[in-house]
Amino acid sequence: MDSTIRYPEKKIREMLASGLGAEELGREIDGLDSADLLHAVYMLSPDDQRALLSALTPPRAASLVEELPDAHAADLIEDMSAHDAAGIVEELSSDHRVDVLSELDKTEADAIIAELDDEDADEVRELIDYAPDSAGGLMMTEYASYPMTATVREVVDDLTSETVDYHLLTVHYVYVVVKAKKLKGVIRIRDLVFSDPKQKIGEIVSPALVVSPETPLEALEAFFDEHDIAAVPVVDARQMLLGIVRRRSLLEALAERSEADSLKVAGIIGGDELRSMPVWLRSRRRLAWLSINILLNIIAASVIAAYEDTLTAVIALAVFLPIVSDMSGCSGNQAVAVSMRELTLGAAVPSDVLRVWRKEAVVGIINGMALGLLLGMAAWAWKGNPVLGLVVGGALALNTIVAVSIGGTVPLILRRLKLDPAVASGPLLTTVTDMCGFFLLLSLASQVLPALI
Amino acid sequence: MDSTIRYPEKKIREMLASGLGAEELGREIDGLDSADLLHAVYMLSPDDQRALLSALTPPRAASLVEELPDAHAADLIEDMSAHDAAGIVEELSSDHRVDVLSELDKTEADAIIAELDDEDADEVRELIDYAPDSAGGLMMTEYASYPMTATVREVVDDLTSETVDYHLLTVHYVYVVVKAKKLKGVIRIRDLVFSDPKQKIGEIVSPALVVSPETPLEALEAFFDEHDIAAVPVVDARQMLLGIVRRRSLLEALAERSEADSLKVAGIIGGDELRSMPVWLRSRRRLAWLSINILLNIIAASVIAAYEDTLTAVIALAVFLPIVSDMSGCSGNQAVAVSMRELTLGAAVPSDVLRVWRKEAVVGIINGMALGLLLGMAAWAWKGNPVLGLVVGGALALNTIVAVSIGGTVPLILRRLKLDPAVASGPLLTTVTDMCGFFLLLSLASQVLPALI
């Protein structure tokens, strides 16, 4: 950050208040880079954000919308009239269009789609049915295709003509089709360089690698790993060209999924949260996860209630209960993170449960002994009772082994059960390790109670 | 996964054991897609992994190394002779080469670099000094550059000639230079299509957007957001062309950083951990973070020790200590995750501490009351004592507000202090909220002790 902090949001606010038109606002916004623009928008109140979007010309509003996270863009568009919203949506590229519309309620999305021109509306209705993390959901419908009989010169002339909107295209390939949509193959733009302008493109076309619209993110990742191309055509079962997925879109989708996973691991589920969203929505989503957690916590703590007599006899144990609970959570979460990472990389697959468990158990034994020793010594030093040290240290050591075993294997098991490991691993881990930790500490203590009093 | 699980690692192991040569192994490996290959490598013992790498021809070994995470690739190469390692390193693309070598100890890296041919060695020595997350660290030195006086035809002929290794290039641009390295501008390959073959490229060159080698990841991200180009040339202060950064490399670096952050948040610090790494290394790195945490935990729990009398009088409180500690951690971590996300997006900057705090406080009040009510009711129902419910519920409600306030603001404050919020936010958060939670619960209880007994 520059030390002279700029406040573009103040200027925008003033311009909105003084009723300045689309031109002045547009110029102000064009002067900001994307990070500053995003931050400025966040500093505005929701009302000012909406006023800004309405005051801009649709193309400028659309480019602003493309900078915002989809959920936030949808929030803003939701409150506009369907007609105004459609004006902006029309200016978005096909992939952004669908991303934003899928964040809206079905009725609101339908109202906006009804306001689009027929061709765009039909296209959106088709695209919106694909899962967002599939080739169909990631593809864009802006591509250049020509019939077999076109000549190299015709293609080149068309690509350079002013009538085609290639603003949205990063043209690396030209697709060759018959009957308007059936894909016959692909020509790299650079190969057009080396061709005779009078040649028919049907003569220089190469067979195209293709994917189906259902191809999931993982398979697309493997595909682009394997093939060094910038975009892949998506075709249906009859080889009809539906769109293209760019490597760039795939990489962006992978980044988004990994961001979404970090949010889910920390208990932000049900979608992206940004502090510009309404408070009740943020509270409700967070509470949904917290209230499940508090129930699990109460269940785990019920183990403590069963040992009230032991605790009353040796009140010092109460000090170590939260330590055992927290530290087991920490050790277990480390193992969860490594498993999530190995799942993402493909270095571990769901059937590797046993192998992963053996690898984790070794680390658990070493780290359990180290941590147990540390906490045991602390307990001994504090109360001058070596047996207390043994009980506390032993419980932590054993529970560390339990925690890393569960932490390492649970993500794989959840993936195998087709559940989302990012959401469920944490709560499952802490509930089981808490119960087990409390039980180990208190039952060990009750075994040697006379020596502790 | 296919239901008929394949075991390529078994086949590779058998082939290694029977001493089969580079050709057979190479064919087996070529038949695997990258995810299966990576998984197969992980299923081999470290010795077998090394044996596999040595048995392959250097180009095949290099393409295997490019599939592996850098830290793992470095582990394998480390144990080979510098001469053999150099044979593989020579076949890597310039950016991978530096990534792998920077993971090695300086002496080992130097020994390998000394075995490279002089030109490569000089290049690596230059590149290795750039920070990995800067344009210099991300750039590759494989690009096509030509003098102003070359004709379009000469450039095209050269690009299509067999002598140049364009395996590593994804050619979208040709750079125009004077005196071998001084950048004059850029020509898109597609623009060569539309040019007269006899023209000098100096006549059709456009000015190039450039970045300096020190440009950090965030600035590169803003750059590629702003400009729809596939690669940007990196030049020094004298406009000498040092290399190019592809959009793709940037997106991959961003994804890696976000992966690294999720590991750090969960307490895997000091680098990527994969279960193929030596146990002592994995244990030691995890313990480094755990042992700091256990000390912080002991400090937090010392608050409990100060209230032993209150606890002895109302042993039921011991059940609620871990619940308050866990739940505050959960609420706080949600706020941490949202702040980390907003920092990544640019929706929050370090100076927004106050704004973020106000936004979090509202959510904290709502969720604190909801959770406090829930836990308070549970406590009342369990012991039939409404005052116990008030104490427990009140402590959790207040501590939830503390937790989200700290969780939301600490990442911003750490970023401002130039500390890594991914590493330090969690431990700081839980220590403070644990202390505060224990204090709230036990001091509230001691105030109304007669009503609790």
Chai-1 contact restraints between the chains, C-beta under 6 A:
chainA,res_idxA,chainB,res_idxB,connection_type,confidence,min_distance_angstrom,max_distance_angstrom,comment,restraint_id
A,D33,B,A222,contact,1.0,0.0,6.0,A-B,restraint_1
A,S34,B,A222,contact,1.0,0.0,6.0,A-B,restraint_2
A,S34,B,D225,contact,1.0,0.0,6.0,A-B,restraint_3
A,A35,B,A222,contact,1.0,0.0,6.0,A-B,restraint_4
A,A35,B,G346,contact,1.0,0.0,6.0,A-B,restraint_5
A,L38,B,G346,contact,1.0,0.0,6.0,A-B,restraint_6
A,L38,B,A347,contact,1.0,0.0,6.0,A-B,restraint_7
A,H39,B,G346,contact,1.0,0.0,6.0,A-B,restraint_8
A,Y42,B,A347,contact,1.0,0.0,6.0,A-B,restraint_9
A,V156,B,V193,contact,1.0,0.0,6.0,A-B,restraint_10
A,T160,B,F194,contact,1.0,0.0,6.0,A-B,restraint_11
A,I189,B,R190,contact,1.0,0.0,6.0,A-B,restraint_12
A,R190,B,I189,contact,1.0,0.0,6.0,A-B,restraint_13
A,L192,B,V193,contact,1.0,0.0,6.0,A-B,restraint_14
A,V193,B,V156,contact,1.0,0.0,6.0,A-B,restraint_15
A,V193,B,L192,contact,1.0,0.0,6.0,A-B,restraint_16
A,V193,B,V193,contact,1.0,0.0,6.0,A-B,restraint_17
A,A222,B,D33,contact,1.0,0.0,6.0,A-B,restraint_18
A,A222,B,A35,contact,1.0,0.0,6.0,A-B,restraint_19
A,D225,B,S34,contact,1.0,0.0,6.0,A-B,restraint_20
A,E226,B,D33,contact,1.0,0.0,6.0,A-B,restraint_21
A,L251,B,L251,contact,1.0,0.0,6.0,A-B,restraint_22
A,L254,B,A255,contact,1.0,0.0,6.0,A-B,restraint_23
A,A255,B,L254,contact,1.0,0.0,6.0,A-B,restraint_24
A,A255,B,A255,contact,1.0,0.0,6.0,A-B,restraint_25
A,S258,B,S258,contact,1.0,0.0,6.0,A-B,restraint_26
A,S262,B,S262,contact,1.0,0.0,6.0,A-B,restraint_27
A,L263,B,A337,contact,1.0,0.0,6.0,A-B,restraint_28
A,A266,B,N333,contact,1.0,0.0,6.0,A-B,restraint_29
A,A266,B,Q334,contact,1.0,0.0,6.0,A-B,restraint_30
A,A266,B,A337,contact,1.0,0.0,6.0,A-B,restraint_31
A,G267,B,C330,contact,1.0,0.0,6.0,A-B,restraint_32
A,G267,B,Q334,contact,1.0,0.0,6.0,A-B,restraint_33
A,I268,B,Q334,contact,1.0,0.0,6.0,A-B,restraint_34
A,I268,B,A337,contact,1.0,0.0,6.0,A-B,restraint_35
A,E273,B,V338,contact,1.0,0.0,6.0,A-B,restraint_36
A,L274,B,A347,contact,1.0,0.0,6.0,A-B,restraint_37
A,R275,B,K359,contact,1.0,0.0,6.0,A-B,restraint_38
A,V279,B,V362,contact,1.0,0.0,6.0,A-B,restraint_39
A,R282,B,V363,contact,1.0,0.0,6.0,A-B,restraint_40
A,S283,B,V363,contact,1.0,0.0,6.0,A-B,restraint_41
A,S283,B,I366,contact,1.0,0.0,6.0,A-B,restraint_42
A,S283,B,N367,contact,1.0,0.0,6.0,A-B,restraint_43
A,R286,B,Q334,contact,1.0,0.0,6.0,A-B,restraint_44
A,R286,B,N367,contact,1.0,0.0,6.0,A-B,restraint_45
A,L287,B,N367,contact,1.0,0.0,6.0,A-B,restraint_46
A,L287,B,A370,contact,1.0,0.0,6.0,A-B,restraint_47
A,L290,B,C330,contact,1.0,0.0,6.0,A-B,restraint_48
A,N293,B,C330,contact,1.0,0.0,6.0,A-B,restraint_49
A,I294,B,M327,contact,1.0,0.0,6.0,A-B,restraint_50
A,I294,B,L371,contact,1.0,0.0,6.0,A-B,restraint_51
A,I294,B,L374,contact,1.0,0.0,6.0,A-B,restraint_52
A,N297,B,I323,contact,1.0,0.0,6.0,A-B,restraint_53
A,N297,B,D326,contact,1.0,0.0,6.0,A-B,restraint_54
A,I298,B,A378,contact,1.0,0.0,6.0,A-B,restraint_55
A,A301,B,V319,contact,1.0,0.0,6.0,A-B,restraint_56
A,A301,B,P322,contact,1.0,0.0,6.0,A-B,restraint_57
A,A301,B,I323,contact,1.0,0.0,6.0,A-B,restraint_58
A,I304,B,V319,contact,1.0,0.0,6.0,A-B,restraint_59
A,A305,B,V319,contact,1.0,0.0,6.0,A-B,restraint_60
A,E308,B,I315,contact,1.0,0.0,6.0,A-B,restraint_61
A,L311,B,I315,contact,1.0,0.0,6.0,A-B,restraint_62
A,L311,B,A318,contact,1.0,0.0,6.0,A-B,restraint_63
A,T312,B,I315,contact,1.0,0.0,6.0,A-B,restraint_64
A,I315,B,E308,contact,1.0,0.0,6.0,A-B,restraint_65
A,I315,B,L311,contact,1.0,0.0,6.0,A-B,restraint_66
A,I315,B,T312,contact,1.0,0.0,6.0,A-B,restraint_67
A,A318,B,L311,contact,1.0,0.0,6.0,A-B,restraint_68
A,A318,B,A318,contact,1.0,0.0,6.0,A-B,restraint_69
A,V319,B,A301,contact,1.0,0.0,6.0,A-B,restraint_70
A,V319,B,I304,contact,1.0,0.0,6.0,A-B,restraint_71
A,V319,B,A305,contact,1.0,0.0,6.0,A-B,restraint_72
A,L321,B,P322,contact,1.0,0.0,6.0,A-B,restraint_73
A,P322,B,A301,contact,1.0,0.0,6.0,A-B,restraint_74
A,P322,B,L321,contact,1.0,0.0,6.0,A-B,restraint_75
A,P322,B,P322,contact,1.0,0.0,6.0,A-B,restraint_76
A,P322,B,S325,contact,1.0,0.0,6.0,A-B,restraint_77
A,I323,B,N297,contact,1.0,0.0,6.0,A-B,restraint_78
A,I323,B,A301,contact,1.0,0.0,6.0,A-B,restraint_79
A,S325,B,P322,contact,1.0,0.0,6.0,A-B,restraint_80
A,D326,B,N297,contact,1.0,0.0,6.0,A-B,restraint_81
A,M327,B,I294,contact,1.0,0.0,6.0,A-B,restraint_82
A,C330,B,G267,contact,1.0,0.0,6.0,A-B,restraint_83
A,C330,B,L290,contact,1.0,0.0,6.0,A-B,restraint_84
A,C330,B,N293,contact,1.0,0.0,6.0,A-B,restraint_85
A,N333,B,A266,contact,1.0,0.0,6.0,A-B,restraint_86
A,Q334,B,A266,contact,1.0,0.0,6.0,A-B,restraint_87
A,Q334,B,G267,contact,1.0,0.0,6.0,A-B,restraint_88
A,Q334,B,I268,contact,1.0,0.0,6.0,A-B,restraint_89
A,Q334,B,R286,contact,1.0,0.0,6.0,A-B,restraint_90
A,A337,B,L263,contact,1.0,0.0,6.0,A-B,restraint_91
A,A337,B,A266,contact,1.0,0.0,6.0,A-B,restraint_92
A,A337,B,I268,contact,1.0,0.0,6.0,A-B,restraint_93
A,V338,B,E273,contact,1.0,0.0,6.0,A-B,restraint_94
A,G346,B,A35,contact,1.0,0.0,6.0,A-B,restraint_95
A,G346,B,L38,contact,1.0,0.0,6.0,A-B,restraint_96
A,G346,B,H39,contact,1.0,0.0,6.0,A-B,restraint_97
A,A347,B,L38,contact,1.0,0.0,6.0,A-B,restraint_98
A,A347,B,Y42,contact,1.0,0.0,6.0,A-B,restraint_99
A,A347,B,L274,contact,1.0,0.0,6.0,A-B,restraint_100
A,K359,B,R275,contact,1.0,0.0,6.0,A-B,restraint_101
A,V362,B,V279,contact,1.0,0.0,6.0,A-B,restraint_102
A,V363,B,R282,contact,1.0,0.0,6.0,A-B,restraint_103
A,V363,B,S283,contact,1.0,0.0,6.0,A-B,restraint_104
A,I366,B,S283,contact,1.0,0.0,6.0,A-B,restraint_105
A,N367,B,S283,contact,1.0,0.0,6.0,A-B,restraint_106
A,N367,B,R286,contact,1.0,0.0,6.0,A-B,restraint_107
A,N367,B,L287,contact,1.0,0.0,6.0,A-B,restraint_108
A,A370,B,L287,contact,1.0,0.0,6.0,A-B,restraint_109
A,L371,B,I294,contact,1.0,0.0,6.0,A-B,restraint_110
A,L374,B,I294,contact,1.0,0.0,6.0,A-B,restraint_111
A,A378,B,I298,contact,1.0,0.0,6.0,A-B,restraint_112
